[in-house]
Amino acid sequence: MAKGVSSSPYRGGFMVKQKYWPPLLQVQGTTLLGSRYVTLAAAVVVCIAAVPPPACRGDIINASACAACVAEAFRDAQRVCPLDTGATVYRDACVLRFASSRFVDFLRQDQWLVSELTPVIDMVLGNVNAPDAWFSAAVTGILSALVDRAAVASNSTRKYFATAEMDFDPKIYGLAQCTPDLTPGQCRGCLERLLVRTTNEFLISRRPLVNNALLVWCQLRYSVSPVYEGQAMLQLPAPPEPPTQGTLAPPISESGAAK
């Protein structure tokens, strides 16, 4: 299921329209899945789609399933943004970004600015049978643990990916991932940007049951139902329940009777 599609507002110059879609879809199934840059006619389409990740979630180990998700994302973009110069498609299992400019240059150390990252937020509201403060503490705890775990990757693999399950009532599941293009510092900064947006702007006022904070370079999710395949990498206990506010007893007189 597509989480969202965003496109470039500029409609001049190179347009990803009918004459470009057939070759773009063709290379999507072959060359594009192993390369970041593809030249079509006089234009360069820069795409983040690749198999294995970054395009697909870290728990999607089937290359065919990942390729199918990317192909469907291309069709989403073709349907929603047929005349745009670029698009970003967020699906449940993959992310696709293509454009007529080299947007990956943003990852250069002299260009990278976390403050310029504007996430897409997809949420589902509902009720939890727990105090607001307790649920907020639980969500903040699982997301913080995910950021710490996902931002650690070896130089050889750079697979920034983590899943977690918290023993809350109801159980809370979470997932964090960055693209392997990022340095560990960039990954942490990207995920912390999503953490702040989720906890400071959405969790306090709305308390959603599901919240997907999505960027091309990273994603941070939590839900009261599983958001990944297989066993969670982190098994977390629930935070202590905050003390309830008791009723104040009336003052006692020297004789022992309440006033």
N, C-alpha and C positions, 0 to 999 in steps of 0.2 A: 504494500500500500504506500502511495506517495505521501510524504509528510508535507511537501510544498514544492512549488516551482517559482523561482524568481528569475527575472530576465533583465537585460540591459535596456534602459529607456531610450538609448540612441538607436535610431532606425536608419541611419545613413550608412554609406560605404558598403562593406561586406554584410550581406544578410544571409542568414541560414534559412534559405527558402527552398522551394521545390527542387531546383536543379542541383542544389548542394546536398540535400538529404540522402539520395541514393548512394553516392560515393561515401558519405560520412557514415551511414549505417553499415556499408560494406567493410570499411576499415575498422569500424567498431568491433566487428567480429574477428578481425585478424590482427593487423598491425597495431591498432590503437590499444589493444589490450596488453601490449608489451612495450609501448613507447608513450612518452608524454607529449610529443609534438607530431602533428600530421599536417602536411601541406596539401591543400585542395585548391586547384587553379592558382590564382594569384594571391590567395589568402592563406593564412596560417591559422589553423584551428588548434588551440591549446586546450588539452583535455586532461583532467586529473584521473579519469577512469583507468583502472589497471587491474589485472588479475595476477597474483593475489593482491591483498590490500595494498594501497589505501582505499580503493573504491568501496570495498565491502567490509562488513564487520569482521572483527578478529576471530569470532567463533564460526564464521562461514568458511569451512575448509574445503568445500566442494567447489572447484573452479567452474564447473558448468553452471551451478546455481548462482555463483557470483556473476558470471557472464550474462546469464539470463536476466538478472536484476539490472545490470547496466544497459542491456538492450531495451528493456522496458522503460528505463529512465530516458533513453533517447526518444522513444515514442511519446512519452509524456511531454518532453520539450517540444517535439514537433507539433503536437496537438495544441499545446497551450501557448507556445511562443514561436509560431511559424515564420515570423518576419523579423525576429530580433537578432542582434549581433552576438548574443551569448545568453546562456541560461545556467542556472544551478537547480538541480533536481535532488530532493532529499526523499529517498525511499527507506522503508524499514531496514533493508539489508545492505543498502549501498548509497553512495553519493556520486553525482555526476556534475561536473562543472566544465563548460567549454566556452571559449570566447575567441574573438579575432585579435586579441592582444595578449601579450605574454604576462598574464596575471601572476604567474609563479615567481616573477621577479620580486614580488612583495615579500618573499621569504628571505631575501638578502638581508644581512645584518644591518645594513644602513637604510633599509626600507621598512623593516618589520616594526609595526606600531600596534600593540595590543589594543590601544584605545580606539583604533579605527575598525575593529572587528565588531560587526553588528549581527548578532545571532537571530535565527528564526526560532521562535518559541511555539511549540505545539503542546497543548495541555488538555487534560480532561478533568473537569471539576467533579466533586462528590463529597461525601461525608465519611469521616472516620470516627469510630467510637472511642476517641481518646482525646484528652485535653490538647488544645492547640499548641501549647508550649512543648508538650511531650512529643507530638508528631513532628513539629518543626525541628526539635533537637535530633530526632531519629533521622530525618531526611538529611539534615546538615551533616550528621555524623557519617552516614554512608557515602554521601557525595565527596566529603573531604578525604575519606579513606580511598575512594576510587581515584581521585586526583593524584594522591601520593603514590599509589601503586602504578597507575598508567604512565606517569611521567618518568618512570625508571625503565630504561631500556638499554640493552648492550649496544655497543657501537657496531656490531656485526649485523644484528637483526633490526634494531630500531622498531620493534613491534610494540608500539605504545598502546596497550590494550589491557583492560581490567574489567572483571565482573564481580559483583558482590551480592550477598543476601543477608538481610538483617532480621533477627528473630524478634520482630515486633508483632503486634496484633492490629491489623493484618501484617503479614510479612511484606517487607519492602525489598525490591530488587533494583539493582543499578548497573550501569554500564558506562565506561569512559573509553575514549579512543582518540588518538591523534594520527595524522598521516606520517609515514616514515621520513618525509622530507624534512620535518622539523628537527631542530636540536632539542635536547632534553629541556633546556630553558624555555624555548619557544612553546613546547608542548605544555609545560606547566603553566606558562602565562596564558595560553589559549584556554585551557581548562579552568583556570582560576577566574578568567573573565566570565565564563559560563556559570561557574559556581556563585559568583557574586550576583549576577543577574537573577539566577534562580532563587537564591535565598533572600536577597534584599528586596527584590521587586515583585516576586510572584508568590513565594511561599508564605510570607507574612500576611498579605491581604487576601489571598484566594485559597490557599491550602489545596492545590490540585492533587488528585489521586495519581495522575500521570503527568510527567513534565519532561519533554524532550527539548533540550537546548542544543541547537544545531548550527555549525559553521562548516565551511568547506574543509577547514584544516583540523577540526576537532568536534567532538560531540560528547554530551554529558546527559544521561538519562536516569530517571527513576520511575518506578511504577509499583503498584500493589499486585501486579501479575508479572510473570517472567518476561524479560526483554532480551534474552539470549538463549542459546542452545547449550545443553549440558550442565555440568556442575559448576557452581560459582567458584571463582578463584579465592574469594574472601568470604569467610563465615563470621558475621559480626553479631555480638550481643546487643540487645536494645539498651539505650541509655537508661539510667535510673529514672523512675517516675517522679516528677516533681511533687513536693509535698502539697497536700490539699489544704485549703484555707478553712480551719475549724471555726466553730462558733465560739465567740468569747463568752466565758462564764461570768455571771454577775459578781460584783465584788462581795466578799464575805465580811460580815461585821464581827466584832470581837466576841459576840455571843454565839457565833457560828451560824446565824441565820443570814440568808441573802438579803441585801438591801433592795 
